[in-house]
Amino acid sequence: MPRLSSSLALFVIAASTLAHADKLSQEWQSRYDNLSKVVRSKDFAKFQSLVADNYTWLTPDGKTKNRKDSLAEFKPLFEMKTITGGEKVISASKKSDQVDITYDAKWVLISKDNKTSHFHEIGVDTWKKFAGTWKIVKSVDKLSEMK
């Protein structure tokens, strides 16, 4: 009987952990829905406010960029005529005072000269709370392609 009890205890712990992870993913999906609204509305100032001063971005080709260089590269996105799409949270995991979000982003971009591009990105964002506000401190892109 003790073996069954310990198996049952492990099952309860695993189920509790999965329920917590699911709740965490739902909470962060809501945040990413809001982040997607910021991008679609082309509110670059708001987007910048969500990026920590010590932000780093690791691109799929292995280059590391700081906040200034990253924002300079992101800015043209906010100058598009139209942006549709969004980001789906695949998983969320909390580590100490940070949360890692694995996401899949798909955007359709229409430039001011009416050229359409499809952007697909898969990556992991690390968020940390600063004075009560969650900010992105690091992004690691596994896939980033424009067609």
N, C-alpha and C positions, 0 to 999 in steps of 0.2 A: 503494500500500500504506500510506503514512503516514496517509492519511485513514481507512482501515479501522481502523488501530491506535488512533487517537485516538477513533474512535466506540466501539470495544470498551472502551477505558479509561473513557469516560464511562458506558457501560452498567454496567461493574463497579462504579464509584463509586455510581451510582444504585441498583443492586441492594443494595449494602452499606448505603447510607443507609436504604433501605426496610426491610431486615432489622433494623437497629438501632432504627428507629422502631417496628416491630412488637414487638420484644422489650421496648422501653420501655413500649408500650401494655399488654402482658401483665403486666409488673411492676406497673404502676399499677392495672390491673384488680384484681389481687390486693389491693392496698391499699384500693381502693374497695369490694371485697367485705367487707373488715374494717370499713371505715367504715359500710357498710350494716348490719352486725351490731351495731355500737355504737348506731345509730339504732333498729333493731328491738328491741334490749334496753332501750332508753330510758335509756341511761347518759349522762346529761347532763354529769356531771363529766368523763368520758372525752372526750366530744365537745368540751367547752370546752378540754381540754388540747391538742387538735389545732388550735386556732385561735390564731394569733399575736397578741401584744399590739397590734401595729400594723395588724391586719386591717381591711380596708375591703370593703364590699359595694355594688356598683352594681346597682340594681334595674332591671327592664325599663322602668320609667317614668322612668329617668334620675336617680333620687335616690341619693346616696352616704350610706351609714351606717357608723358606726364599730363597733368590736368590741362595746362595751357595748350599743348599740342593736340591733345584729344579733342578739346572743345573747338579748336580751329578746324579740325577735320569733320566734326559733327555739324558745324554751323550751316553748311550748304543744304543739309537736309531740311532745315527750318526755313529755307528760302524757296522751297518748292511751291508751285502753284497749288497743288493738291496732294495730300497725304492720306492714304487709307490703310487699314490693317491694324495690327497690334501685336501684343506679346502674350504668349501662353506660358504660365509657370508649370514646369515639368516636376520640379521638386524643390523643397525648402528644408534646410537643416540649420539648426541653431548651434553655434559654438561660442561659448562664453558670452561676450557682448556683441557678437556679430552673427549675421544670418547670411548663408550662401543660398542664392536662388539660381537654379538651372532653368533656363528659359529657351523658348523657340519663338523667334520674331519673324513675322512676314509682313512686308509693307509693299504697297503699290505707290509709286511716286510719279507724279506728272509735273514736269518742269514748266517753266514760264513759256517755253517755246513748244509746249504740248507734246513733248517726248515722254513716253511711258517706260518706266523701269520697274523691275521687280527685285526687291531686296530681301534676302533670307539670311538670318543670323541665328546661330545656336551658341550659347555661352553660359558662363556663370558670373553673376554679379555678387560681390560681397558688400553688404550694407552694415553700417554701424550708426548708433545713435549719438548725436552731438547736441547737447543742450535740449533734449527732448525731441529732436528731429532726425529721422532716418536719412542718411546720405550714402551714396555709393562711394566706396573707398577703392574698389578694384573691379575690373572687368577682365575676364579671360575668354576670348572668343575662340571657339573650336571651329566654327564655320562662319564665313562672311562672304556672301557672293551677291553680285549685282548682275541681273540679266536684262 
